[in-house]
Amino acid sequence: MATVTKPESSTAAELTSGADILVQSLVNHGVDTIFAYPGGCSMPLHQALTRQGDKLRTILPRHEQGGGFAAQGIARATGKVGVCMATSGPGATNLVTAIADAKLDSIPLVAITGQVPTAVIGSDAFQETPIVEVCRGITKHHYLVTDVEDVARVMREAFVIASTGRPGPVLVDMPKDVQLAHCVPDYDAPLDLPGYLNEEGEYPVPVARSEQIKQAAAAIKRAKKPVIYAGGGIVIANASDEVRTLVHKTGIPITTTVMGLGVYPGTDALSLDMLGMHGSVYANYAVDEADLLIALGVRFDDRVTGKLEEFCKHGKIVHIDIDAAELNKNKPAHIPIQSDVKHALAELNKIVEAPEDISPWVAKCQAWKEKYPFSYDESYPGITQQHAIKTLWEMTRDKDPIISVGVGQHQMWAAQFYKFEKPRTWLSSSGLGTMGFGLPAAMGAQSQFPDRLVIDIDGDGSFQMNIQELSTLVCEKLPVKVLLLNNQHLGMVVQWEDRFMQGNRAHTYLGPVDHPEWAGKGDGIGRAGRDKRYADFVQIAHGYGCGGAYVERKEDLPAAIEEMIAYDGPYILDVNVPYQEHVLPMIPSGHTVRDIITE
């Protein structure tokens, strides 16, 4: 059982406004930073935030979506519940993408929205949207609070739900009249979560039965070609140490999902790096030939499996996940185990024995790894995206950085060429694949770790989706660095156009329409010289008050990265990279490892 911790209580028995109760609840739950954008229906909440300014830092993002992703940055980098706030109507709907993103990646988030007064709800009042209805399918739970007496209890429930079991986003919609109403708050009011908490008020954490653990151990002992397949559930459960112990005790090779990067050192010999559509050849080969797949905190996503019926066709599957809904959902498991994965691994490590002799299998995996490494054209005279990321890794690996990414080619290259050594150092929108995620997520992480190096590896398309947060970085003194891999295109869509649509450019060039690249008639390299490229990101950086520089020559890159790292404040390094570079390997959607594209 997981005891639901009671927050620190405020004992003052005096009339308190709903807005002050909500903000005090945040303080009671240990929230130290909130990203909040004000508006007419959330003004009382913001006034209350000013009264708690010594305990709770309010950061004003320049767009509500940026605030939502920044709150996620806090949650992903720390494991704590991230909190964001917006007003009613368009403010609330601007949070929707960040909420959906948190749902798909199981990120603990509490999103608070102002709402029109209860008397006019449903009348199409000014700046009214039924945000609970809008978000019903993309939240773990949601509340429309209509009674000020419920605020303290609802806020406590929101944190319990967001952070227990499989984490996720909880929406709390607060009508303005409820914010302004008063009551004597009871911060220890009994929680009303039948079916979620047991009769003792505890969340019943599912744990593996001893016979299930014995079954898994027996399957490992008998295996000849086992592979461990670890995902974001390991990060969420803080089970990285247990995974490393399992690998150490058994000698089994390990591959991870994009969400699982960092749970096992990427530089270790038994690491097969990530698997799936843009995963390593050797990871995909190993899973294809495995006779046992030990799936830990994963959901058999389509970007991992490709054609489901062919995925790990010859192997037995042990699947451990806290969410029963994931077991046998996409891929039937021979040993399905609903359990907190940290607990299950701790119990497994007590009894597990290494397979009798998997040395030929490990040698085969190592041979694949040597034969099919992640590679790129190192003779290219300019800077390729892969070279820029590998250089960044070599120069920052000892600085304990946190790396965030946008979505697209640069995201996959970062996953391939930046070798992560520990969890919560890689922030990526994985399930929803949301462009514009990288910069605000880095912003949130930096707010929690002001002295750590936080770098957003981004593409020019993704970066521009939330570029306004440069203003927040400067004004809040958050020294995020941006390695901008600028190819002037929507690179991943261009890659699909090249591979599957005869190279026909359909609105994937981000420059002026009178440039030849608009119609796919460029030279394949991109326009050299900062003055010939659009937009001028160095000028934009300077306009916001950030540091900035442009680089296009390979020999200038290390010094440029050094300058970026050393700069006292946020910084954008605009790197000219080619737009016809493709992320390889690639398994086309719905296909199998036998269809893998390597050149």
N, C-alpha and C positions, 0 to 999 in steps of 0.2 A: 504494500500500500504506500502511496505517496501522501504524506500529510499535507494538507493545504495550509500553508503558513498564513497566519493572521498578520496583516500589516500593523505597523505602529499606529496606536490609537490616538486620536485627539479627544481629550476627555472634557473639553469645555462644553457644558450643557447650555448652549445659547443658540438663539436663532441664527441660522447661517443660510446664505443664498445657495441655490443649486449650483451656480457657477463656482462658488468658493468650495463647496463640498466636492465637486468633481476635481478641482485642482489640488485640494488637500489629499484626495484619494491618490492622485499621481505621486505626491510627495510620500505618502504612507507606503506606497509600493516601491519606493527607492528610485523612482524616475528622476534623473538629473538633467535630462535634455529633452526638449520637445521641439519639433519643427511645426510651426503654426503660422497660417496666413489668415489675417482677420477679414471680417466683413460684417454687414449689418446684423446678421443673425448669430454671430459668434462674439460680438463685442463684449458682452458681460463676461464671457470666458477669458477673453484677453485682459480685461480689467482685473480679473481675479489672478491671472498669471503675474501681473505686475506686483501684486501683494505678496507673492511667493518668490520674488526674483532672487532672494538670497539663497534659496534652496533648489530652485528649478530654473535652468537656463532656457529661455525661449529664443530659438533661432528663427528668423524670418527668411524663409526661402523666397525665391522670386517667381515661383510657380508651385501650385499645390502638388503637382506630380513630382516635382523635385523634392518637396518636403516628404512625400510618401516614400520615395526611394532612399532619401537620407535616413529616415527612420529605419528602413530596412538595413541600411549600411551599419547602423548601430547594432541591430539584432544579429546580423550575420557575423559581425566582427567580434561581438562580445557574448552572444547567447542570451542576452537580456531581451525583454520585450521592448520593441521600438514603438514610439508614440508620435503620431502626427495629427494635425487638426486643420479643419477648413470650415468655411462658412457654408450656408445652404446653397441650393441651386447649382450654379456653375462651379462654385468652390468645391462642393461635394463631388460632383461628377468628374472634376479634375483629379480626384483621388482614385477613381475606379481602376485605372490601369495598374497602379501600384498595389492596390488591394488584390486584384486578380493575380498579379505577379507573386505576391506573398502566399497566396493560396496554393499555387502550383508548386512552389518550392518549399512549402511547409515552414514559413518564417513567422515567428511570433510577433504580431503587430496589433496595436490597438489604434484604430482610426476613429477620431471624434469629429462629428460634424454638427454645426449649428443647423437649426431647422426653424421654419416659420412658426409663429405661435400656434398652439394646438387648436384654437378656435377657427383658424382659417386653413388648416391642413385639408387638402383635397379640393380647395377652391381655385386652384391655379393662381395662388397668391404670388406676388413679386418674388422672384428668385426662389421658387419652390420646385423641388424635385422629390419624388418619393424614393429617397436614396436607399432605404431598407429594401424596397422592392427591386430596385436596380441591382443591388449587390447580393440579393438572396442566394444566387448560385455560385458566388465567388468569395463567400465568407465562411469561416468555421461556425460562427454564430453572429447574431445581430440584434440590436435593441433599438426600439423607439421609446424613449423615456417620457412618460406622460404625467408622472407624479413625482414631485421633488423628494418625497419620502423614500423613493426607490433609488435615488442616485448613488448613494454610498454602496448599497448592496450590488447594484448593477456594475459599478466600476470594479468592485472586488471580483465579481463573477467574470468580468471581461478578462482580467489578468489571469485568473485561474484557467479559463478555457483556452486563452491564447498560448499559454506556456506549458500545459500538461498534455500527456499523451502525444499524439502527432500534432505539433504546434501549427498555428495558422492565424489568420487575421480575424479580429472581432471588430465590428462596427457599432459605435454608440452614437445614436442620433439624438440631439438635445434641442427640443423646441425652445425658443427664446423666453417664453413665459415661464418655463420650468427652470431655466437658468436664473431668472429674476425672483422666483418664489422662494420662500424661506421655511425652514423647519429646524428642529434640533436633530442633527445627524447622529446616526448610530453606525459607526464604522465597523462594528463587530456584528452587525445584523446577520442572522443565519442565511446561508446561501440557499437559493431555491433552484437547485439543479438536479431534479429527479432523473435518474437514468444515467447521469454523468458522474455524480458523486454517490458514494454508498451511504448507508444509514448513519455511519459515524462521521459523515462529512468529509471523507477522504476520497481522493481519486484512486480507483483500483488499477494500479499499473499492471498490465498483463505480463506475466513472467513464464518462461518456459518450464514445462514439467520435467522432472528428472529423467523420465523415460525418453522424452524427445531429445534431450541433450545426449543421452547414451546412444540413441539412434544416429545422431549426427556424428558423434565420435566414431562409431562403428563404420559409418560410410567413409569417413576420412581414412581410417585405418586400412580399409580394403582398396582404396582408390589407387589407380595406376597413373592417371592423368588429371589430377585435380587442379582447379583454378578457383581463387577467391575473387569475387566480384562485389566490390564495396561501393556504397553510394552516400548520398547526403544524409541518410539516417545515422551514419556513423558520426558525422560532424554534429548533428543535432543532439545525439545522446552522449556526446563527449567520450566516445568509445575508441578513439584513435589508439590509445595505449593498449587496449585489449586486442585490437586488430594486429598491432605490431607483435604482441606476444604470441598470438596464434601463428603468424607467419614464421616467427623465430622458432617456435616449438615444432612446427610441421615441415618447414622448408617449402611450402606451397607457393608458387608464383601468384602475384596479386595484380589485378587490374581494377581501375576505378571508373566511375561515371564522371561527367564534368562536375557534378555537384560534390563528388567525393575527392576531388584533387586536394592533396595535402594530408589525407588521413594516413598515408604511408609515404615515406620519403621517395620522391621521384628519381633520386640519384642512386637508389639501392639496386643491386644486381637482380633481385627478385621482382622489382617493379616492372610491370608490362605497360606502364602508362595507361592512358584511357582507352576504352573500347568504343565501338559504335561507328556511326557514319563517317566521322573524321578522326576516328581513333587510330591507333597504331595497327599496322598489318599484323604484327606479332601477337597483340592482344586478341584481335579478331580470329586469327588462326588458332590460337590456344583455346579460346572458348568453343570454337567450332569442333575441335577434336577432343575436348575434355570429356572424361567419363564421369566427372563429378564437378558440379558448379555450386560453390558455396556463396549464395547471394545474401548480402547483409545490408539492410536498410536501403533497398533499391525497389524500383517499381516496374522494371522491364519496359521502359519507355520505348516508343517506336524508333527513336533516333539511335537507340542502343541495339535493338533486336533486328531491325529490318523486317524481313519476311518472318513472321512469328513462328510458323510451323517448322522452319528450317533452323531456327536459332537453338544452339546447343542440342541438336537433334539426337546425338548419340550419348548424351550424358544424363545422369540423375541430377536432380536439383534439390538442394537444401535451401529453403527461403525463410529467413528470419526478418520479421517486420513487426512494429508495434501496432500497425493498422491492419486489422483483419480483412478490411476491404481490398487490400493489395494482394493478399494471398490467393493464388489461383485466378487472379483477375485477367491477366494477359497471358501468362505462361503457367501451366499446371506444375506444381511442385510435388516431388515424391515425398519430401519431408517438410511440410509447411509448419512453421512455428510462429505463433503470435506471441511476441515478447518484446519487452524493452531490450534492445540489442546489446546494450552494455552489460546488463545482467546475464543474458544468454551467453555472451562471449566469456564473461568471467567464470561462469559455471563450466563451460566447455573447456576452457584452458586448464581447469583443475584435473580433468581426466583424459584430455586428448593425447593421442600418441601419433607420432609421425607415421605416415604410410611406410610399408616395409621397404620399398626401394623405388623412389621416383626419380632417381638420378638421370636415367635416360630421358625422361620427360622434361626435366629441368634443362638438361643439355639441349634438347630439341628447341625449347622456348628461347634459350640463349642464342642458339644458331639463327633462329628467325630474327631475333632482335638485332643481331650483328648484320644479317643480310638485308633487312628492310628497315633501316633507321629512318626517323623523320629527317628529311633532307631538303635542300633547296640549291639553286644555282649560285654557288659561291663565286663564280667568275663574273657575275653581273657587275658592271662597273659602278652602278649607282647603289642605292640602299634598298634592299628588299625588306618586306615586312618581317620575314623570319629572321633575317640578320639583325634587324633593329631590336627585336625582342630578345634574341639570344645574347646580344651585346648588353642589353639592359640587365638581363639575369646575371651575367658574369660580373657586372659592375655593382650589383646591389644585393646579391644573394647573402652576403654576410652582414647586411644592415637591418635584418628582420623587417622587411617591408610588408605592407598590406597592398595587394594588387587588386584593383577593380577593372572591369572591362565593360564596354558597350556590347552590342550584339552584331555579329557578322563575321567576316573573314578574320579580322584582327582578334576576335574572341577565341576562335579555334586555334589560330597560330599561337596565341598566348598560352592556351591550354597545352599545346604541343611543345613549345620551346622554352617556357618558363617552368623550371622544375621546382615544385613546391615541396617543402620539407615538413610542414605542419599545418593542421587545420585552422580555419578562420583567418587565413591570410589571402584567400582567393574569393572575391565577391563577383558573382556572375548571375545574371538573369538567365536561368537555364530552361525551366519548363515553359514559360511564356515567351521567352526570347524577345525582350523588350528593348528596342533601341532607345537611347537616351538614359539608360540605367547607370552607366559608368561614372559620370561626373558627380551626380548627387549621392550615389552610394559611397564614393570616396569621401565626400563631404561629411557624411554621417560618421564614417569610421574615424576620420581625422578629429571630429569633435570629442571622441572618446579617448583618443590617443594623440594628444597634441604634440608630443615629442617624437613620434614615430614617423618614418618615411611612408607616405601614402601616395601611390601612383595610379592614375587612371590611364590604362592603355586603351586608346579609343580610335575609332575611324571617323573621318570627317562627317559622314552622314549621321552616324549615331550621336556624335558630339554636339551637332547643331540642334538636336532635339531638346536638349536642356542646357544650352550654352549660357542662358541667363544666370545660371547658378555661379558663374564666375564672379558676379557681383556679390553674392552671399559669401563666397570664399574671401574676397578682399575685405568686405565690411566686418566679417566676424573673425578675421585673422586666422583663417584655416589654410595652411600652406600646402594644399594638394598640388602635386605635379601631374601634368598631362603629357604623355608621349602620344602625340597625334600622328597616326599613320595615315597620311593624306594622299589618297589616290584619285580624288575628285569624282569618285563614283560610289554607287551602292554595290560594293564589291561582291558580296555573296550572290546577289541577284544577277550581276554580270556573269559570274561563274556559271550559274545555271543557264543563262542565255547562251553562253558559249558552248556548253556541254549538250544542251537538250533543245535549243531553239535556233540553231544555225547562226548564232552570234547576232541575232537581230536585237538592236538596242531599243528597249521600250521604256524610256523615261528613267534611265538609271545613271545618266550623266548629271552631275550636280553643278555644272557650269552653264554659261550662256548658250542659248540655243543656236547661235550662229557659229559656234566652234564645231569643227569636224567631228569631235568626239561624241557630240549629241547623236549623230547618226552612225556611230561605230566606225568612223573613218580616220580615227587618230593613228598615231604611229606605234601604239602599244606600250609606250613608255610614259607618256604624260608630259605636259609642258614644263620644261626646266625653267628655273628662275622664279623667284618669289613674285616678281612683277607680272608674270604671265599666268598666274594661277588665281582661282576664285574659290573661296574668299581669301582675303589676306588675314590669316589668323593671328599673325604677330601684331598687326595693327589693332585688331579686335582685342587681343590680350592687353595691349597697352591702354586702349580706351577704357577697359574695366579697371585698370590699375594693377594688372598682373605683369610679371616678367614674361618675356617671350623671345624666341629665336627661331630661325628657319635653317634647315640643313638639307643638303642634297648629295653631298660627296661622302663616300664611305669613310674616307680617312678623317673627316671632320666629326664623325658621329661620337666617338668616345669623349672628346673634349666638350661637345655640346651637351651630352648626358651629364657629365661632371658639373657643368655650369648650372644645369637645371636642378640637380640635387642640392648644390651649394646655395642656391638662391633663397633668400630669407622672405618667403611668401609664396603664394600660388604662382605657377609657371606653366607656360605652354610651349612645348618643343614641337614645331611643325616640321614633320619629316616627309620629304617628297619620295613617294614610293610608286612603283608601277601598278597600273590598274588591270593588267591582264595576267597577273599572278594568280594561280589557283591554289586553294587549300586541298592538299593531298596527304594521305590517301582519301578516297571518297567511295562509300558504298551508296549507290543511288537509292532513293527512297523506295521502300518496299522490296528491295532486292536482298541478296545474300552475300556472304563473304566471297563467294566464287565469282561475283560480279565486281569485285573491288577494282577501282581505278587508281593507278599509281603513277601515271604520267600523262 
